Amino acid sequence: MQYKIKSKLKFIIFYTLINTILSSHLCAFGENTMMPVYSLNKALMPKLSPKIYSTKRNKIEGLFDIPVDDAIATNKIGNAITLIHFKGDNVKYETVKRNFLDYVSGGNDGYMPIFSEDTIGYSIGRGFLLFNIKNSKFNYYSIAGGFDYKISQIKVIDAEKKLFLFKIRDLGKRHPTFLRIMDLSAEGSDIIKEKDVGDCGIATKDKLIFVWSENKIYVMNTKFEKADHPLVATFNKEKHKDYGSTIELIFHHKLPFAIIKEEKYDESYNSKTSVWLISWRENDMKSDKPKMVKLLAEDSFSYTFSYDGKWLCFVDATTAPRSLVMMPVDPDLPHFLGKPIYLGEVPRPENANGDAMTRNPSGLVMSECEGYEGKCWLKKWDFTEAEKLIEKKK
């Protein structure tokens, strides 16, 4: 009898010890970080419906964000920059300036998010246009040079000084990417600095340049010298040992966190993506809480924060057709983001004409048509209406 009690006691002690070790291991490295915080189950999400604005048979393409409340713009109507205002149940078109260039739009325009209260920017071929929508003054800058070069990304480094970062592809070389910092504060452009970086992705934050390739992220100042940032330190410390390649990095422009999209391949070379949230909140830096957690395990893309920073919008690629989803940004939550909200289906490529985001109120606008010669319309989601859905869920 005494032997049985001792054996049972030993088993309890052993079980408790193992359980404690496993629990602490999961807390530090496993369950909190590798299991996704949310899943994209459309049936369980609250739904936010859009308002529909008919444009009759007028296809509205080339949409972009502008520093005007409850409005977007296009550069593909009548060789002009046109503002589109949402007024009640109708849209109002305002032509800002027409025929100021031979081609006001050209090819695959690269549109900038809102970075100024009066100026917009977008690429036209190998050049870049800065246009003041309040006084209609503009400057067009040659950026990429000859036909062997192509602008692939544009980022703002310093909006006040009009310092921009261009990622340029040299189509004639094996490692075709270099970065060019340019001062566009005058009529002529000045090249401040250039650097060969190979194939990479870029982002900017706090006048720093973030570069990523495969499973590495590093940061540079405007002299292209190595710099430090807590995102890089946290990523290097907390990324999982079998982390694949970073393919998107999106900073929140006010709060200390970013979204990182990871891609890796299995033995059959099938792609699998995950979305991570990485944070560096000062009062969390000395805690044991994980600072890099898996946000979603589903395939998704096109992550964009609203201008006021209160919403994150993206596309869920696991459904057919694909779905539009958004999440509220809440600094009181441990990982900043609240539960997903379903917006609707992404239009099929043959029906889609572009999208843009509004400010005051924050929202999303998508342009669609019924085939090539059918009816056309704008769908507009007012993100502030989702606040009621969040309150109901609570």
N, C-alpha and C positions, 0 to 999 in steps of 0.2 A: 504493500500500500504506500509506504514511504517512497519507494522507488518510482511509483507511478506519479506521485505528486511532484517529485524533483524533475522527472522527465517533462511533465506538463509545464512546470515553471520555466524550464530551460527553453521549451518551445515558444512560450509566450514572450520571453525576453528576446529570443532570436527573431521572432516575427515582428515585434515592435521595432527592433533595431533596423531590420531590413526595410520595413515600411517607412521609417523616419528618413533613411538614406534616400529611398526612391522618391519620397514626397519632396524632399529638398532639391533633389536633382531635377524633377519635373518643374518645380517652381522656378528654378534658375534657368533651365535650358529647354524644357520640353513643352509641357501643356500650355503655358501662358504665351509662348512664342511661336510654336510650330502649328498649333491649332488655330484656324482662322477666328477672328473676333466675330465676324458676321458671315452669313451666307445669303446668296441672291435668290431667294425663293419668292418668285413673283406673286404667288397666291397668298403669301402672308404679309406682303408689303402694303402699307397704306398707299392710296393712289391720288395723284394730283393731276387733274384734267387741264388741258390747254384751252385757250380761247381761240376761235378760228376767225381769221380776217380774209375775206375773199379778195383776190386780185384779178378776178374774171379770167381772162386767158393770157394775162401778162405774167410771163415767167420772170421771177426776181432771182437773179444769181449774184454771186460775188458779195455776200453779206459780210460785214465786219463791225466790231465794237467801236463806239464813239463816246467822247466825253460830253454827252448830252443826255439829260434824264429821259427815260422811257422812250428811247429811240435807237435805231441802228442805221447803217448806211450801206450803200452799194456804189461801185464804180463801173457798173455794166449796163446802165440805162442811158442811151444817147450820148456816149462819150463824155460823161459828166460824173461828178461826185454828187450823189443824191442822198439826202437824209430821209428816213422813213419814220415818222412820228405816229405813235399809237394814241388815237383820240376817241375815247368811248368805244363804239362798235366799228370804227373805221380807221383807215390809215391815211395819213396826209404826207404827200411827197413834196420835198423842198429841194430844188436844184441849187447847189451852192456855187458851182462854177462849171462851165461847159467849154470843151475844145481848148483848154489851156495847154494841152500837149496833143501831138498827133494821135497818140494812143493813151488815153487816161487809164486804161487797164490793158494788161498784156500777158497772155499765157497763164501759168499757174501763179497767181498773185500770192505772196506771203504777207499776210496781214498781221499787224502788231496788236496786242491787247492795249487797253487804255493805259497810257503812261504820262499824259499831259492833260491839262484842262482846256487846251485850245488846239493842239496839234495831233494829227494822225500820221501814221507811217505805213507804207507797204512797198514791197518790191515789185518792179516791173522788169522782167527778164533779168539782165545782169546789173540793173540799176536799182536805186532806192529813192522813193519820193517822200518828202516831208511836206505836209499841207496844213495850213492854219485854217480851220473851218470857221473862224470868227471874222478874219479879215481877207481870206482867200489868197493870201500870199503863200508861195510855195518855192521849193528848191528840189531839183532832180539831180541826183548824184550818181556818177559812174562808179560802181563798186568792184565788180568782179573782173573787169577788163575784157579780153578777147573771147572768142567763141569757145575756147578750150576750158573756160571757167564757168561755174554756176554757183549762185547763192543757194545754200541748202538750209541755213537757219539764221535768224536775226534775233539778237537779245539786246535789251537796254542795260547799260552799265551805270550811267549817270544821266537821268532824264533832264536835270537842270542844265548841265553842261553839254547836253546832246552828244554824249559819248555812246557809241553803239558797237556791239561785237557781231561780226559776221563770220559765219562758218562757210568757207568757200571750197568747192570741190574742183580740183584740177583733173579734168577728165582724161588727160594724157599720161598720168603717172600711176604707178602701182599702188602707192599709198597717197590717195588724192586729197586729203583734207588738211587745210591750214586755217588758222584763226587770224582775223585782222581786226584790230581796234581802230575805229575812225572817229575823228572829231567832225561833226556835221553842224557846228554852231554858226558857220558863215556860209556864204554862197558857194565857195569852193570847199572841197573836202581835204582833210589832212589825215594821212595814215600815221597813227601813233606808234603802233607796234604790230609785228607779225610773228607767228610761230607755227611751225609744222607740228601737227599732233597725230597724224595718222587717222584711221577710222575711229570715230568717237562720238559721244553725245555731249551736249553742253547745256548748262543752266547758269543763271546769274542771280546773285543775292548779296545785298549789302556791299555792292561794288567789288565783289569777288567773282571769280569764274570757276565753276565746277565742271570737271571733265570726268567722264566715265567711259570705260571700255572693259568688256568682259566682267570680271568680278572685282574690279578696282575702281575706286573713286578718289580723285585728288583735287585740290583747290589751289588757285593761283591768284595773285593780285594783278593789277593792270599793267605791271611790268613783266608779266608772265613768270614771276618768281613764285616758288612754292610758298604757300601760306597755310595757316591752321584754321580749322573750323570744327565745332563740336559734332557736326553731322558726320564728318569723315572719321573722327576718333570713335564715335559710337558705332558706325558701320563696321569699321575694322575690328572692333572688339566683339560685337554681338552677331555679326552675320554667321549663319550656320556653316559648318565645315564643307557641306556639299552644295553651297550656294552656286547658282548658275551664272548668268550674265545679266547685268542691269540694262534695261532697254528704255526705261522712262524714269525721270527724276523731276518731280514737280514740288516746288516750295510753296508753302502758305506764305503770303506776303506780309503777314503781321505776327502770327503766332509761331513759336519755335518747334515746328515739325514739318515733315515733308513726306510725300508719297513716292515709293520706289517700286517699280514693276520689274519683276525678275522672270527670266525665261531660261529653261533648261530642257535637255532632250533625254529621252530614255534610250535603252539599248536598241530599239527599233527606229531611232531618230524621230520620234513623235514629240512635238513641242508641248510643253506644259508651262503655264505661267502662274505666278502668284503675285499678290500685291501686298507690300509691306508698308507699315507706318513707322517712321523713325522720329524720335523726339529728343530734345535736349533742354527741357524746361529746367531752369536753375534750381528750383527747390526739389527736383527729382534726381539731380545729378549724383548726389551722394547716397541715394537710397538703393535698395536691392531690387526695386521694380524693374522689369524689362523695359528697355528703351527702344527696342526694335521688335515689333510684333507683326504677325501675319494678319493683315486686315481681311483679305479675301483670297480664296483658293480658286475661284472661277476665272476664266479668261475674260479680260475687260481691257478697255483702252480709252484714249482721248480724255484724260483726267484734266479738269479745268476748275479752278476756284472762281467764284463770283467776285465781282469788283469789291464788294463790301466784306468779303472774306467769310461770310456766314454759311456758304453752301459749297459743296463739292459735287460736280456733275461729271458723269462718264457714261460709256456705252458698255453694256453687258453683252458679250459675244457668244454666250452659251445658248441663247435662244434663237429660234428661227421664226420670224425675222428677229434681228437684234433688238435689244431693249435700251431705252434711256432710263437712267437711274440717277438719283441724287442723294446726298447725305448731309444732314445739318452739322455745322461745325460748332462744338460746344466746349469751351476751354475748361469747364468744370468737370468734364468727363476725363477718366484716367488716360484715354488715348484720343481725345479731342473730337472724335467723330461719332455721331449718333446713328440710329438704325436707318437702313436704306428706305427710300421712297420711290415708288414706281411712277414714271412719267408717261411712258407709252412706247410704241414700236418705232424703231428707226425706219424711215422710208426706204424702200428698195432703191438701188442706184439709179434705175431708169426714171424714178419719180423725184429724187432728191436734188435740190438746187443750192444747198448751202445752209449755214447757220451762223448765228452771232448771239452775244449775250448783252442784255440791257442792264442799266444801273438805275436805281431810284424809280421804280422798284427793281431789285435784282430779278433777272429772269432769263429765259432762253427762247430764242426764236428760230424756227426751222421753216425753210421754204420748200413747198412741194407742188407737184403738178400731176394731173391724171394722164399719164402718158405724155407724148410729145406735143399734142395739139388739143389736150383736154383742159378742163378747168384748173385753175391754180389758186393757191392760198398760202397764207402764213399762219403757222401755229405758234402761239405764244403762251409760255408757262410763267406765271407770276409766283416766284419762289416764296414771297412773303405769305401767300395763302397757305403754304405748307405748315406754317406755325400753328394753325388750328389743328392739323392732323397730329402734330407732335404732342400738343396739349391733350388731345383725346386719348392718345396712346398711354400717356402718364396716368 
